[in-house]
Amino acid sequence: MPSTTETSRIFGRRHRPQKSMPDARAITRENSTAKRKLSTLARSFSTRKAPSPTDIEATNTSANVLDKTPTVKPIQVEVEKESFGDWPNSEGFNVFHDERTPIELRVIGSIPEYALGVLYRTGPGGYQTETTSGTTISMSHWFDAFAQVHRFNLVSPTRVLYNSRHTCDDLLLQIRKTGQLPAGFSFGQRRDPCRSFFKKFVSLFEPRIDLVAGGAKNASKVNVAVTISTNYPGLPDAPNASGTIKNLYNKTDATLLQALDPETLEPIGIANQLSLHPELKGPCSASHARSDPLNGDMFNFNLTLGKHPIYKIFQVSKATGKTTILATITDAPGAYIHSFFLTPRYVVLCVWGSHYAMGGLKMLYYKNVLDAIDVWDPNKQTTWYVIDRTEARRGVVSSHPCPPFFAFHSVNAWEEGDVVVAEASAYENLDVIKKFYVENLKGDSKAAWTWAERGRAKLTRWRMDTTISGSEAEIVYEVDKDSSMELPTMNPGFVTLPHRFTYGLLNRVKSTLLDGIVKFDSTTKTSLVWEVHGHTPGECIFVPDPQGTEEDDGVLLSIILDGFAKKSYLLVLRAKDFVEVARAELDTVISFGFHGKHVGNERSVEW
């Protein structure tokens, strides 16, 4: 580990001495009555004193998690600019900065050899831009900010290089020049309704062939940054690609994909699902494609909207690049579906309660996904579709209703004989989608204080008998909201197999966004938590130890915002006991992103 003087020398200037890494402490709670009392949130925040960052340690908590979450009293807002819960996070939304030339980060501790490689992160890179006329264009929803990709090159246990790039430069130039957002649709950005919106039907409801045909010259005219894929089968490789990364694609909940240079992150092309197969004509898909962990085949769905929505579930062969349509579903409502499930034999599509109104026609009027989603109907059931993906019996084999819920992220699914077991972070309604307007997330926003308790997930496990189509998908268990997670992940070696541990980010209403990293043990029904007050975590990526013998042998990689120092760092956390083994520090803030991908020497899995 370099000394303070050595790390300062890297940047050519003095730097504050490094604090020692926080120790992990396990605290056993016998039952839910000993849980943290959320009622303290009802106190006036103006009377609270922010804990000193130098006195704060990481905390690990093992707890029984299956009890009912306590009710929280309404929060009284008295100080406009004070951060909710003394947990500052606004810096994670206000940054517009990139590093196109790689810089070396300060590394504290030692990164395991098996975790070396490249970590990509994608997501928002700023919400505002000035126009040439002096006005400001602002994106209001977290999902609509200007795309940026980050690249952490973990070169050695003590050396990390970082570069980043906004990937929609030409789009930004167009907005700055015209003072307007371009045609098309966004997720939650509200615009003036189009007076002749039916004339826009073709451009909105069909893939943008014009953009794809333009190739590289249109590559940075799109705003695509939700998930990121490497070595996507059936799509062109990057020119002069070498090593293990042949191509790199930015993806979203549409059929458009943006090709990037794997090293510089420069946009180099555009593709869409129609170029994979002529039947994939719809505009909607899942950001989270899933790959078979054994052969690398990629799976997704394509959704055509309209009076009679059509889902095409398809498979792209890793070996040949050929795309095969596995099933067509015409009896399900069109819905916003961010992810789905994969087992060794099945693709499982859950059409949860985010149905598009009027078959999606509302999207033509409002020009965004959020306002096109119908109002929540607690009486409208969710339906699971089980699709056999084997050559012997392709197609839908069963469907299973269940009480309504919504989800962004599936966790995993597997088979127990003829029964399919599936897990997801589930919501009881659609509040969370509206919660993700930026003003509902920033800690110093009054709006965020009133939204803090709303839109919290429950990690839920279901089972369904594929031999009885129409039988209900039964809930095996639900984890309480204080121990459930968003952005769930797991050891990729257990994808499509029964797994014990699920990792993710906590929302315990300590902040207006996220407030810790959790490891849930489905065998003991207990949790382990990492938290540092005022440090907001990003999605964790699990990197398994190839020499390990247990499911939790490996490390988690997460980008953390230190809200007090207004700086970000890459955290390397041992998955078994949540002890921090290393961190790589920046002198700037990385905007709160969505998803990432680690690429090392082992074959990576997409999910």
C-alpha positions as CSV (number, residue, x, y, z in Angstrom):
1,M,0.0,0.0,0.0
2,P,1.5,3.4,-0.9
3,S,2.1,5.9,1.8
4,T,0.3,9.3,2.0
5,T,3.4,10.9,0.5
6,E,3.5,8.4,-2.3
7,T,-0.2,8.7,-3.2
8,S,0.2,12.5,-3.1
9,R,3.1,12.3,-5.5
10,I,0.9,10.5,-8.1
11,F,-1.2,13.6,-8.4
12,G,1.7,16.1,-7.9
13,R,0.2,17.8,-4.8
14,R,-0.4,17.2,-1.2
15,H,-3.5,15.3,-0.1
16,R,-5.1,14.9,3.3
17,P,-3.9,11.9,5.3
18,Q,-6.1,8.8,4.7
19,K,-8.4,7.6,7.4
20,S,-8.1,4.0,8.4
21,M,-10.7,1.7,6.7
22,P,-13.8,1.1,8.9
23,D,-14.0,-2.3,10.6
24,A,-17.0,-4.5,10.0
25,R,-18.9,-5.4,13.2
26,A,-21.6,-8.0,13.4
27,I,-24.5,-7.2,15.7
28,T,-27.1,-9.9,16.2
29,R,-30.7,-8.9,16.6
30,E,-32.9,-11.6,18.1
31,N,-36.1,-10.4,16.7
32,S,-37.7,-7.6,14.8
33,T,-38.7,-5.7,18.0
34,A,-35.1,-4.7,18.4
35,K,-35.0,-3.1,15.0
36,R,-34.2,0.5,14.4
37,K,-37.1,2.8,15.4
38,L,-38.1,4.7,12.3
39,S,-40.3,7.0,14.3
40,T,-37.2,9.2,15.0
41,L,-37.6,10.5,11.4
42,A,-40.6,12.4,12.6
43,R,-38.4,14.7,14.6
44,S,-37.5,18.1,13.2
45,F,-34.3,17.8,11.1
46,S,-33.2,21.3,12.2
47,T,-32.5,19.9,15.7
48,R,-30.1,17.2,14.5
49,K,-26.4,17.4,14.4
50,A,-24.6,15.7,11.5
51,P,-22.3,12.9,12.7
52,S,-18.6,13.7,12.2
53,P,-17.4,11.6,9.2
54,T,-14.2,10.8,11.1
55,D,-16.2,9.1,13.8
56,I,-18.4,7.0,11.6
57,E,-17.7,3.3,11.1
58,A,-19.1,0.7,8.8
59,T,-21.8,-1.4,10.5
60,N,-22.7,-5.0,9.8
61,T,-26.1,-6.2,11.1
62,S,-27.5,-9.7,11.2
63,A,-31.2,-9.7,11.7
64,N,-34.5,-11.6,11.4
65,V,-36.1,-9.9,8.5
66,L,-39.5,-11.4,8.0
67,D,-41.5,-9.1,10.3
68,K,-43.8,-6.2,9.4
69,T,-42.2,-2.8,8.7
70,P,-43.2,-0.2,11.3
71,T,-45.2,2.8,10.3
72,V,-43.5,6.1,9.9
73,K,-45.1,9.4,10.9
74,P,-45.2,12.2,8.4
75,I,-42.0,14.3,8.2
76,Q,-42.2,17.9,9.1
77,V,-40.0,20.0,6.8
78,E,-38.5,23.1,8.5
79,V,-35.1,23.7,7.0
80,E,-35.1,23.9,3.2
81,K,-31.5,23.2,2.5
82,E,-30.7,20.7,5.2
83,S,-30.2,17.2,3.9
84,F,-32.8,14.6,4.9
85,G,-31.5,12.6,7.8
86,D,-28.2,14.6,7.7
87,W,-27.4,12.4,4.7
88,P,-26.2,14.6,1.8
89,N,-26.6,13.2,-1.7
90,S,-27.4,16.1,-4.0
91,E,-23.8,16.1,-5.4
92,G,-24.6,12.8,-7.0
93,F,-27.1,14.5,-9.2
94,N,-25.4,17.8,-9.9
95,V,-22.2,16.7,-11.6
96,F,-21.4,17.1,-15.3
97,H,-17.8,16.0,-15.7
98,D,-15.8,13.4,-17.6
99,E,-12.2,12.2,-17.9
100,R,-11.4,11.2,-21.5
101,T,-7.8,10.6,-20.7
102,P,-7.3,7.9,-18.1
103,I,-6.1,9.1,-14.7
104,E,-4.7,7.0,-11.9
105,L,-6.7,6.7,-8.7
106,R,-5.4,6.5,-5.1
107,V,-5.7,2.9,-4.0
108,I,-6.0,2.1,-0.3
109,G,-5.6,-1.6,0.6
110,S,-5.1,-4.4,-1.9
111,I,-7.5,-5.6,-4.7
112,P,-7.6,-9.4,-5.0
113,E,-5.9,-10.7,-8.1
114,Y,-9.0,-12.4,-9.3
115,A,-10.9,-9.1,-9.3
116,L,-8.5,-7.4,-11.7
117,G,-10.0,-6.5,-15.1
118,V,-12.3,-3.8,-16.3
119,L,-15.4,-2.5,-14.5
120,Y,-17.8,-0.5,-16.7
121,R,-20.6,1.7,-15.3
122,T,-23.3,3.4,-17.2
123,G,-26.1,5.9,-16.3
124,P,-26.8,9.6,-16.0
125,G,-24.0,12.1,-16.5
126,G,-25.8,15.4,-15.8
127,Y,-29.3,16.8,-16.0
128,Q,-28.9,20.3,-17.4
129,T,-27.3,22.0,-20.4
130,E,-27.2,25.6,-21.5
131,T,-28.4,26.6,-24.9
132,T,-26.9,29.1,-27.3
133,S,-29.8,31.5,-26.6
134,G,-29.0,31.5,-22.9
135,T,-31.8,29.3,-21.7
136,T,-31.4,26.0,-19.7
137,I,-32.7,22.7,-20.8
138,S,-33.3,20.4,-17.8
139,M,-34.1,16.7,-17.7
140,S,-36.5,16.0,-14.8
141,H,-36.4,12.2,-14.4
142,W,-33.4,10.2,-13.1
143,F,-33.8,7.8,-16.1
144,D,-33.6,10.6,-18.7
145,A,-30.3,12.4,-17.9
146,F,-27.5,12.7,-20.4
147,A,-25.7,9.4,-20.9
148,Q,-22.3,8.8,-19.5
149,V,-20.1,5.6,-19.3
150,H,-17.3,5.0,-16.8
151,R,-14.4,2.6,-17.1
152,F,-12.3,1.4,-14.2
153,N,-9.2,-0.5,-15.3
154,L,-8.1,-2.6,-12.3
155,V,-4.5,-3.1,-13.5
156,S,-3.0,-4.5,-10.4
157,P,-3.8,-4.9,-6.7
158,T,-2.6,-1.3,-6.1
159,R,-3.3,0.4,-9.4
160,V,-6.6,1.5,-10.9
161,L,-7.0,3.7,-14.0
162,Y,-10.2,5.6,-14.6
163,N,-11.7,7.3,-17.7
164,S,-15.2,8.3,-18.6
165,R,-17.1,9.9,-21.4
166,H,-20.5,11.4,-22.2
167,T,-21.9,9.3,-25.0
168,C,-24.5,11.6,-26.5
169,D,-22.3,14.6,-27.6
170,D,-24.1,15.2,-30.9
171,L,-27.5,15.1,-29.1
172,L,-26.3,17.7,-26.6
173,L,-25.0,19.9,-29.4
174,Q,-28.4,19.7,-31.1
175,I,-30.2,20.6,-27.9
176,R,-27.9,23.5,-27.2
177,K,-28.3,24.8,-30.7
178,T,-32.1,24.4,-31.1
179,G,-33.1,24.9,-27.4
180,Q,-35.4,21.9,-27.8
181,L,-35.5,18.2,-27.1
182,P,-35.4,16.1,-30.3
183,A,-38.3,14.0,-31.6
184,G,-38.8,10.6,-30.0
185,F,-39.8,9.6,-26.5
186,S,-38.2,9.6,-23.1
187,F,-38.9,7.8,-19.9
188,G,-40.4,10.5,-17.6
189,Q,-39.5,13.8,-19.3
190,R,-42.8,15.8,-19.7
191,R,-43.2,17.8,-22.9
192,D,-46.0,19.8,-24.6
193,P,-48.4,17.3,-26.2
194,C,-47.9,16.9,-29.9
195,R,-50.8,18.5,-31.7
196,S,-50.6,16.0,-34.6
197,F,-49.4,13.0,-32.6
198,F,-50.9,10.4,-34.9
199,K,-48.6,11.6,-37.6
200,K,-45.8,10.5,-35.3
201,F,-47.0,6.9,-35.1
202,V,-44.4,5.4,-37.5
203,S,-41.4,7.2,-36.1
204,L,-42.3,6.4,-32.5
205,F,-43.6,2.8,-32.7
206,E,-41.1,1.4,-35.1
207,P,-37.3,1.0,-34.8
208,R,-35.2,4.0,-35.9
209,I,-33.9,2.5,-39.1
210,D,-32.7,5.9,-40.2
211,L,-30.4,6.2,-37.2
212,V,-29.0,2.7,-37.7
213,A,-28.4,3.2,-41.4
214,G,-26.4,6.3,-40.6
215,G,-23.9,4.2,-38.7
216,A,-21.1,5.9,-36.9
217,K,-22.2,9.4,-37.9
218,N,-25.3,9.0,-35.7
219,A,-23.7,7.1,-32.9
220,S,-23.7,10.0,-30.4
221,K,-27.2,11.3,-31.4
222,V,-28.9,9.0,-29.0
223,N,-29.3,8.9,-25.2
224,V,-28.9,5.3,-24.2
225,A,-27.5,4.4,-20.8
226,V,-29.3,1.9,-18.5
227,T,-27.4,-1.3,-18.9
228,I,-24.1,-2.2,-20.6
229,S,-23.2,-5.4,-22.4
230,T,-19.9,-6.9,-23.6
231,N,-19.5,-9.5,-26.4
232,Y,-23.2,-9.3,-27.4
233,P,-23.7,-12.1,-29.9
234,G,-25.1,-11.3,-33.3
235,L,-23.9,-7.7,-33.3
236,P,-20.8,-6.3,-34.9
237,D,-17.5,-6.2,-33.0
238,A,-15.6,-3.0,-32.4
239,P,-12.9,-2.2,-35.0
240,N,-9.5,-3.5,-34.0
241,A,-11.0,-5.1,-30.9
242,S,-8.5,-7.2,-29.0
243,G,-8.4,-9.2,-25.8
244,T,-11.5,-10.6,-24.1
245,I,-13.8,-7.6,-25.0
246,K,-14.9,-7.8,-28.6
247,N,-17.8,-5.3,-28.4
248,L,-19.4,-3.0,-26.0
249,Y,-23.0,-1.9,-26.2
250,N,-25.1,0.6,-24.2
251,K,-28.7,-0.5,-23.8
252,T,-32.0,0.8,-22.5
253,D,-35.7,-0.4,-22.4
254,A,-36.0,0.0,-26.2
255,T,-34.6,-2.0,-29.1
256,L,-31.9,0.6,-29.9
257,L,-28.3,-0.3,-28.9
258,Q,-25.3,2.0,-29.0
259,A,-21.9,0.6,-29.8
260,L,-18.9,2.0,-27.9
261,D,-15.2,1.7,-28.2
262,P,-14.2,-0.7,-25.3
263,E,-11.3,1.5,-24.2
264,T,-12.0,5.2,-25.2
265,L,-15.8,4.7,-24.7
266,E,-16.4,6.8,-27.9
267,P,-19.7,6.0,-29.6
268,I,-18.9,4.1,-32.9
269,G,-22.2,2.8,-34.1
270,I,-25.9,2.0,-33.6
271,A,-27.8,-1.3,-33.9
272,N,-31.3,-2.5,-33.1
273,Q,-33.1,-5.8,-32.6
274,L,-34.4,-5.6,-36.2
275,S,-30.9,-6.2,-37.4
276,L,-31.0,-9.5,-35.4
277,H,-34.2,-10.8,-36.9
278,P,-36.9,-9.3,-39.2
279,E,-39.7,-10.2,-36.9
280,L,-38.4,-8.0,-34.0
281,K,-40.2,-4.9,-35.2
282,G,-41.5,-3.5,-31.9
283,P,-39.9,-0.5,-30.1
284,C,-39.8,-1.9,-26.6
285,S,-37.6,-4.5,-24.9
286,A,-35.9,-5.2,-21.6
287,S,-32.7,-3.4,-20.6
288,H,-31.6,-6.5,-18.9
289,A,-31.0,-9.2,-21.5
290,R,-30.0,-12.5,-20.0
291,S,-27.4,-15.0,-21.1
292,D,-27.1,-18.7,-20.6
293,P,-24.2,-19.2,-18.2
294,L,-23.0,-22.4,-20.0
295,N,-23.1,-21.5,-23.7
296,G,-23.4,-17.7,-23.7
297,D,-26.6,-17.5,-25.7
298,M,-28.5,-14.3,-25.2
299,F,-32.2,-14.0,-24.5
300,N,-34.7,-11.1,-24.6
301,F,-38.1,-10.1,-25.7
302,N,-39.4,-7.6,-28.3
303,L,-42.7,-5.8,-27.7
304,T,-44.9,-4.3,-30.5
305,L,-47.4,-1.9,-29.0
306,G,-50.9,-1.2,-30.3
307,K,-54.5,-2.4,-29.9
308,H,-53.2,-6.0,-29.8
309,P,-49.7,-6.0,-28.3
310,I,-47.3,-8.7,-29.4
311,Y,-44.4,-10.1,-27.4
312,K,-41.6,-12.0,-29.3
313,I,-39.3,-14.0,-27.0
314,F,-36.0,-14.7,-28.8
315,Q,-32.6,-16.3,-28.4
316,V,-29.3,-15.2,-30.1
317,S,-26.8,-18.0,-30.4
318,K,-23.3,-17.2,-29.1
319,A,-21.7,-19.8,-31.4
320,T,-23.4,-18.7,-34.7
321,G,-24.9,-15.3,-34.1
322,K,-28.3,-16.6,-35.4
323,T,-31.5,-15.4,-33.8
324,T,-34.4,-17.7,-33.1
325,I,-37.9,-16.7,-32.1
326,L,-38.9,-19.0,-29.2
327,A,-42.5,-17.9,-28.6
328,T,-45.1,-15.3,-29.5
329,I,-47.5,-14.0,-26.8
330,T,-50.6,-12.1,-27.9
331,D,-52.9,-12.5,-24.9
332,A,-50.9,-10.2,-22.5
333,P,-51.3,-6.5,-22.1
334,G,-48.3,-4.3,-23.3
335,A,-46.3,-3.4,-20.2
336,Y,-43.1,-1.7,-19.2
337,I,-40.9,-4.6,-18.3
338,H,-37.3,-3.9,-17.3
339,S,-36.1,-7.5,-16.7
340,F,-37.2,-11.1,-16.8
341,F,-36.1,-14.6,-15.7
342,L,-34.0,-17.5,-17.1
343,T,-33.7,-21.1,-16.0
344,P,-31.8,-24.0,-17.6
345,R,-34.9,-24.9,-19.6
346,Y,-37.2,-21.9,-19.5
347,V,-37.5,-18.2,-20.2
348,V,-40.0,-16.7,-17.7
349,L,-41.7,-13.4,-18.6
350,C,-43.7,-11.7,-15.9
351,V,-46.1,-9.1,-17.1
352,W,-46.5,-7.1,-13.9
353,G,-48.8,-4.2,-13.2
354,S,-47.1,-1.5,-15.4
355,H,-49.5,-1.8,-18.3
356,Y,-49.5,0.8,-21.1
357,A,-52.9,2.6,-21.4
358,M,-54.7,2.2,-24.7
359,G,-52.1,-0.3,-25.9
360,G,-49.4,2.3,-25.7
361,L,-51.2,5.0,-27.7
362,K,-50.9,7.4,-24.8
363,M,-47.1,7.4,-25.4
364,L,-47.8,9.2,-28.7
365,Y,-49.5,12.0,-26.9
366,Y,-47.3,12.4,-23.8
367,K,-44.0,11.4,-25.5
368,N,-42.8,9.5,-22.4
369,V,-43.1,6.1,-20.9
370,L,-44.2,7.1,-17.4
371,D,-47.3,9.0,-18.4
372,A,-48.2,6.3,-20.9
373,I,-48.5,3.7,-18.1
374,D,-52.1,3.2,-16.9
375,V,-53.1,4.0,-13.3
376,W,-52.4,1.2,-10.8
377,D,-55.3,-1.3,-10.6
378,P,-55.1,-3.4,-7.4
379,N,-57.7,-5.7,-8.9
380,K,-55.8,-6.5,-12.1
381,Q,-53.7,-9.6,-11.7
382,T,-50.1,-10.1,-12.7
383,T,-49.4,-13.0,-15.1
384,W,-46.3,-15.2,-15.4
385,Y,-45.5,-16.8,-18.8
386,V,-43.2,-19.9,-18.8
387,I,-41.5,-20.4,-22.3
388,D,-39.7,-23.6,-23.0
389,R,-36.4,-22.7,-24.7
390,T,-35.3,-26.2,-25.6
391,E,-35.4,-27.3,-29.3
392,A,-37.7,-30.2,-28.5
393,R,-40.5,-28.1,-27.1
394,R,-40.3,-24.4,-27.8
395,G,-43.1,-22.1,-26.9
396,V,-45.3,-21.1,-24.0
397,V,-45.9,-24.2,-21.8
398,S,-47.9,-22.5,-18.9
399,S,-49.1,-19.2,-17.5
400,H,-49.7,-18.4,-13.8
401,P,-51.7,-15.5,-12.3
402,C,-50.9,-13.9,-9.0
403,P,-51.9,-10.8,-7.0
404,P,-50.6,-7.6,-8.7
405,F,-47.2,-6.2,-8.1
406,F,-44.5,-4.2,-10.0
407,A,-40.8,-4.8,-10.2
408,F,-37.8,-3.4,-12.0
409,H,-35.3,-6.2,-11.3
410,S,-35.5,-9.9,-11.3
411,V,-32.9,-11.7,-9.2
412,N,-32.8,-15.4,-10.3
413,A,-34.9,-18.4,-11.2
414,W,-34.4,-22.1,-11.2
415,E,-36.2,-25.4,-11.5
416,E,-37.2,-27.9,-8.8
417,G,-38.6,-30.7,-10.9
418,D,-41.6,-29.2,-12.8
419,V,-41.7,-26.2,-10.5
420,V,-40.1,-22.9,-11.3
421,V,-38.9,-20.8,-8.4
422,A,-38.3,-17.1,-9.1
423,E,-37.1,-14.0,-7.1
424,A,-37.5,-10.3,-7.6
425,S,-37.5,-7.0,-5.7
426,A,-41.2,-6.3,-5.8
427,Y,-43.3,-3.2,-5.2
428,E,-46.9,-3.0,-4.0
429,N,-47.8,-0.3,-6.6
430,L,-46.2,2.1,-9.1
431,D,-45.1,4.9,-6.6
432,V,-41.4,4.1,-7.2
433,I,-41.5,5.2,-10.8
434,K,-42.8,8.6,-9.9
435,K,-40.4,8.8,-7.0
436,F,-37.5,8.7,-9.4
437,Y,-38.0,12.3,-10.6
438,V,-34.8,14.0,-9.5
439,E,-36.4,16.5,-7.2
440,N,-37.9,13.5,-5.3
441,L,-34.5,12.0,-4.7
442,K,-32.2,14.9,-3.7
443,G,-31.6,15.1,0.0
444,D,-32.0,18.9,0.2
445,S,-35.3,18.9,-1.7
446,K,-38.6,19.3,0.2
447,A,-40.3,17.1,-2.4
448,A,-37.8,14.3,-1.6
449,W,-38.6,14.5,2.1
450,T,-42.2,13.7,1.5
451,W,-41.4,10.8,-0.9
452,A,-38.8,9.2,1.3
453,E,-41.0,6.5,2.8
454,R,-42.8,5.7,-0.5
455,G,-41.6,3.2,-3.2
456,R,-39.7,0.6,-1.1
457,A,-39.3,-2.9,-2.4
458,K,-39.7,-6.3,-0.8
459,L,-37.4,-9.2,-1.9
460,T,-40.0,-11.8,-2.8
461,R,-39.8,-15.5,-3.9
462,W,-42.5,-17.3,-5.9
463,R,-43.1,-20.8,-7.1
464,M,-45.2,-22.1,-10.0
465,D,-46.1,-25.5,-11.2
466,T,-45.6,-25.7,-14.9
467,T,-47.6,-28.9,-15.3
468,I,-50.8,-27.0,-14.3
469,S,-51.2,-24.0,-16.6
470,G,-53.5,-21.4,-15.0
471,S,-52.4,-22.4,-11.4
472,E,-51.5,-19.4,-9.2
473,A,-47.9,-18.4,-8.7
474,E,-47.5,-18.8,-4.9
475,I,-45.4,-16.5,-2.7
476,V,-42.9,-18.5,-0.8
477,Y,-41.8,-15.6,1.4
478,E,-41.4,-11.8,1.4
479,V,-38.5,-10.0,3.1
480,D,-39.4,-6.9,5.1
481,K,-38.6,-3.5,3.5
482,D,-35.9,-2.6,6.0
483,S,-33.8,-5.7,4.8
484,S,-34.9,-5.8,1.2
485,M,-32.9,-4.4,-1.6
486,E,-33.0,-2.7,-5.0
487,L,-30.4,-3.3,-7.8
488,P,-30.1,-6.9,-6.6
489,T,-27.2,-9.1,-7.6
490,M,-25.6,-12.5,-6.8
491,N,-22.7,-14.8,-7.5
492,P,-23.0,-15.2,-11.3
493,G,-21.8,-18.8,-11.0
494,F,-25.3,-19.6,-9.5
495,V,-27.4,-17.9,-12.2
496,T,-30.3,-20.3,-13.2
497,L,-29.4,-22.5,-10.1
498,P,-30.7,-22.4,-6.5
499,H,-28.7,-19.7,-4.7
500,R,-28.5,-18.7,-1.1
501,F,-27.2,-15.2,-1.0
502,T,-28.6,-12.0,-2.6
503,Y,-26.8,-8.7,-2.4
504,G,-28.2,-5.2,-3.1
505,L,-28.8,-1.7,-1.9
506,L,-30.9,-0.8,1.1
507,N,-33.6,1.9,1.5
508,R,-34.3,2.1,5.2
509,V,-35.4,5.8,5.0
510,K,-32.1,7.0,6.4
511,S,-31.7,9.0,3.2
512,T,-33.9,10.0,0.3
513,L,-32.2,7.5,-2.0
514,L,-30.1,4.5,-0.7
515,D,-28.3,4.0,2.6
516,G,-26.4,0.8,2.7
517,I,-25.3,-2.5,1.1
518,V,-27.1,-5.7,2.3
519,K,-26.4,-9.5,2.0
520,F,-29.5,-11.5,2.5
521,D,-29.2,-15.2,3.5
522,S,-32.3,-17.1,2.3
523,T,-31.4,-20.1,4.5
524,T,-31.2,-18.4,7.8
525,K,-33.4,-15.4,6.8
526,T,-30.8,-13.0,8.2
527,S,-29.0,-10.0,6.8
528,L,-25.5,-8.5,6.8
529,V,-25.2,-4.8,6.3
530,W,-22.4,-2.4,5.3
531,E,-23.1,1.3,5.9
532,V,-21.2,4.5,6.5
533,H,-23.4,7.5,7.3
534,G,-23.6,9.9,4.4
535,H,-22.0,7.5,2.0
536,T,-24.5,6.5,-0.8
537,P,-23.7,3.2,-2.5
538,G,-24.2,2.3,-6.2
539,E,-25.1,-1.1,-7.6
540,C,-22.8,-3.9,-6.5
541,I,-21.1,-6.2,-8.9
542,F,-20.1,-9.6,-7.6
543,V,-16.7,-10.9,-8.7
544,P,-16.3,-14.6,-7.7
545,D,-13.1,-16.1,-6.4
546,P,-12.3,-18.9,-8.9
547,Q,-10.5,-20.7,-6.1
548,G,-13.4,-20.4,-3.7
549,T,-15.5,-23.3,-2.5
550,E,-18.5,-21.3,-1.1
551,E,-21.1,-19.3,-2.8
552,D,-20.0,-16.1,-1.0
553,D,-16.3,-16.4,-1.9
554,G,-15.6,-13.2,-3.8
555,V,-15.8,-9.5,-3.6
556,L,-18.4,-6.8,-4.3
557,L,-17.5,-3.7,-6.3
558,S,-19.6,-0.6,-5.7
559,I,-19.2,3.1,-6.5
560,I,-19.8,5.1,-3.3
561,L,-20.5,8.9,-3.0
562,D,-19.0,10.4,0.2
563,G,-21.6,13.1,0.6
564,F,-19.6,15.0,3.2
565,A,-16.3,15.1,1.2
566,K,-18.2,15.4,-2.1
567,K,-16.0,12.8,-3.7
568,S,-16.6,9.2,-5.0
569,Y,-14.6,6.0,-4.5
570,L,-14.7,2.5,-5.8
571,L,-15.3,0.2,-2.8
572,V,-14.0,-3.4,-2.8
573,L,-15.9,-5.3,-0.2
574,R,-15.3,-9.0,0.8
575,A,-18.7,-10.7,0.2
576,K,-18.3,-13.3,3.0
577,D,-18.1,-10.9,6.0
578,F,-18.4,-7.4,4.4
579,V,-14.9,-6.3,5.4
580,E,-13.5,-3.6,3.2
581,V,-10.4,-4.9,1.5
582,A,-9.6,-1.9,-0.8
583,R,-10.9,1.3,-2.2
584,A,-9.8,3.5,-5.2
585,E,-10.5,7.2,-4.5
586,L,-11.4,10.0,-7.0
587,D,-11.1,13.7,-6.4
588,T,-14.4,14.3,-8.1
589,V,-18.0,13.0,-7.9
590,I,-19.3,10.2,-10.2
591,S,-23.0,10.8,-10.9
592,F,-25.4,8.2,-9.5
593,G,-25.6,5.6,-12.2
594,F,-27.6,2.4,-12.8
595,H,-25.8,-0.7,-13.9
596,G,-22.4,-2.0,-14.7
597,K,-20.4,-5.0,-15.9
598,H,-17.1,-6.5,-14.7
599,V,-14.9,-8.2,-17.3
600,G,-12.0,-10.3,-16.1
601,N,-10.4,-13.5,-17.3
602,E,-13.5,-15.7,-16.5
603,R,-16.5,-15.8,-18.8
604,S,-19.0,-13.2,-17.7
605,V,-22.8,-13.7,-17.4
606,E,-25.4,-11.2,-18.5
607,W,-28.4,-10.7,-16.3
